[in-house]
Amino acid sequence: MRGPALVFDNVSLKLGGTHVLDAVSFQVGAGALHCLVGPNGGGKTSLVRALLGQMPHTGNIRLDGEPSRPVGYVPQLADFDRNVPMTVYDVMALLGQRRPAFLGSSRAARAANAEALQRTGVAGMGHKPFGSLSGGQRQRVLLAQAISPLPRLLILDEPTAGIDKPGLQLVERLVQELHDSGVTILWINHDLEQVRRIAQSVTVLNQRVLFHGATQKLPMSWSTADE
């Protein structure tokens, strides 16, 4: 079973009277590994939040073939108060279940979370304070919660930021495994070398769509220097 196709049809979004997105239209194929690139402030994260229903917009965003499982989402790594007394398992319970986090996770959820932590290379850290982890380790935990339970659509907002080379390779392998299993993946990415290495297709976005197509057709003139 493949994940859903994504359709963005004439999507526009304003913040404080400023156009963040202006008539953005493109499609991501079912089961594709698609990267979204462009300069900072170009609207990439805003588009993803509109897709998630977190930001008001005009135009239409739809999934063709609704996923039968929850959507997985890894946000940008935000500042975290290291004094907040939450363990890794607490954070995963807070982000990944409907029951109140203070009730803890069910036995099945704890087993699934432990497996996800193992897949993202932070096995055995479930009882550690989340604030005690490095930035790269916290990013791996966020990735673990996004794949527990396994989604049919996975949205990644720069998940390898702050991760060392072994961690980057682990994330790439995991994303490839999920893609091979049919998961649709939409990945916001600033690393053009990585994009060219892993993505099937790419959209360059700076308020408007500047390029959309197969990764091998991405113009060489588009470089990280433009960002």
N, C-alpha and C positions, 0 to 999 in steps of 0.2 A: 504493500500500500504506500503510495507516494503522498507527500504532504501537499497542501493546497497551492494553487497559483495565486499570485498577488496582482491586483489591478489597481493602479493609481490613475484616476481619470480627472484631469483638469483641477488638481488640488491646489488651493491657495490658502494662505494663512498669514494673518497680520498680528503683530505684537506691538502695542503702543502706537499704532498708526503706521508702523514700518512693515513693508512686505518682507516676510521671511521666506515664503514660498509663493511663486507666481505661475499659476497654470501648469503645474507639474503633471505630466502624463507619461507613464511607462508601465510595462508588465514584467513580472518575474515568473518564469515557468514553474510548473509543479515539480517539486523535487530538485529544484536548481540550487546551486551554491553561488549566490549573487552578492557582489560587493558594491557598496555605496561609498563613493569617494568624493572629495571636494574640499574647498578651503574651510577653515574654521569660520563659523557664522554663516555658512552657506545653506543651512536648513536641514542637514542630514538628521540630526537628533530630533528636531521638531517634526520631521516627516514620520519618523518611527513612533513618536509619541502620539501623533495623529492616528496612525495605524492602530495603536493600542487603545484608542479612545480617550486619551489623556489631554488632548488639546483640541479646541473647536477649530473647524476649518470649513471651507466651502469645497464643492466638488465631491467626488465619490471615491471611497476606498472600499474594496471588497475582497473577500477570499473566495476563489472559485474552487469548490470542494472543501467544505468546512472540515477542519481537523477534528478527529474523533477524540483527541486528547488535549490537555491544556497547552497553551502557547508558552514556550520557554523564552525568557528575556534576561539578558545580562546587561545591566546599565553601566554607564561610565562609573569608574571607581570614585566614589565621593569621599570627602573627609569624614572620618568616623571618630567620635569621642572615645579614646582608648580607656576611659574610666567607666564606661557603661558596662555593668556586670552581666554581659550576655555571652554565653558560650557559642561555639560554631553551630551546635545543634539547635540552640535557641534561635539563632538568626535564620537557619533553614526552616524551622517551624513557623517563624513569623512571616517569612516570605512565601512559603510554599503550601500552607494549609489553611482551611477555613476556620477550624476550631481555634479558640484563643490560645496564644503561644504559651501562657502560663500553665495551661493544662498539659503541656508537653505533647510529644508526637505519639501516635499509635505505634504498636510494635512493628507493623508492616511498614509504616512510614520511616521509622528509625532504621530498619534493615535496608530500605531503598536509599535512604540518605547516606548510610555508611558505604553502600556500593558506589554511589555517585562520587563520594569523596575519594574513594580508591581510584576511580576512573580519571579523576582530575589531579591525582598525585598528592593529595593531602590526607591520605588514610591515617586513622588514629588520632586526628586532631579534633574530633567532634566535641570533646569535653574541655578543650582549651578555650580561654577567653578570646573572643573574636578580635578584640582590640590589641591583643598581644602578638597577633600575626603580622608578618611583613605585608607590604602592599601587594606583592605578587601572590602571596598565599591567600589573602582576602579575595583577590580576583578569582582565584581557582575555586574558592568556596562559593562565590556568586555563580560561577559556571556550573558547579555541582548542583546547586538548588534549581538551576534552570533546566537540568536534564533529569530531575527527579520529581514526578514521574517523566518518562521519556515523552517529549512532545513530538508533534508532526510538523510544527513550525517553530524554528529557533531564531530569535532576533538577538544579534550581538552588537553592542556599542563599544568598540575598541577593547575587546576582552584581553588582549595581550599587552596592554599598557602596563608598564612596571614589572613585567615578567621577564625572568632571565632566559637565556637561550634554550636550556633544557625544558623549561616550562613552555616556551613558545612552541617547541617541537611537539610537546605533549598535546597542547591545545590543537595544533594543526592536525595531528593524527586523530584526535577524538572527533574533530569537526568532519574530517574525511570519512571516518567510520559512520557517523550519523548521516552524512550525505549519501554514502553507499547504501544505507538502509532505507533511503527514500525520504528523509526529512528535508523539508524546504528550509534553506538557511539564508537569511538576510543579514549581512555583516557590514557594519560601518567600519572603515579601515583607512588609515593614513599611510600605511606601508605599501607603496606601489610595487615594490619587489615581491612582497608577500601576495598581493592581489594578483599579479601576473602569474605567480606560481600555483595558486590554489583555486582561483575563481573560474567558473564557467563563463560568467557574464558580468558586466559592470555597468553602473550608471554614474556619470560625473554630474554632480549637482552643485550649483551655486545660485540659489533662488529659482533658477530655471534649469531644465535638463540641457547640459552642454554636450553630452555624449551618452548613448545607450547602445549596447551591443555586445558581441562576443569579446572576451578579454584580449584575444590575440589581435583584435582590430583597434584596441585602445591606442590613440595617437601617442607617439613617443614624446611629443612636446609637452604632454601633461606630466609634470614631475612634482616631487615634494617641494621643490623650490617655489612652485606657484602657491603653496599653502602657507 
